[in-house]
Amino acid sequence: MTKADIISDVFDKVGLPKQDAEELVEMILDTIKQTLKQGDTVKLSGFGNFVVRQKRSRKGRNPKTGQEIEITPRSVVSFRPSMIFKEHVIESTASAPTIPATAAE
């Protein structure tokens, strides 16, 4: 699913004009980005939490040359889904039909 798909869903379900649906989705995403940029956590009840974590510097290896390099400290965004979200996804995938593997001939 893309951002355009989300905008179309909002347009279809809420009945806003397409332009307003796009602005609404953009405002929500911008609010989430700005909150994370400030270092705050975004908690969406029933969905999950977006958290900015700090990673320490560490040693790594260039896979092409094998040379050891220092990986600099950095900030990363992580997402922790809520239990409700996890249960919904697990329930949805459990009820989906499975495609049987074809036998090698």
Buried (B, 14 or more C-beta within 10 A) or exposed (E): EEEEEBBBEBBEEEEBEEEBBBEBBEEEEEEBEEBBEEEEEBEEEEBBBBBBEEEEEEEEEEEEEEEEEEEEEEEEEEEEBBEEBEEBEEEEEEEEEEEEEEEEE
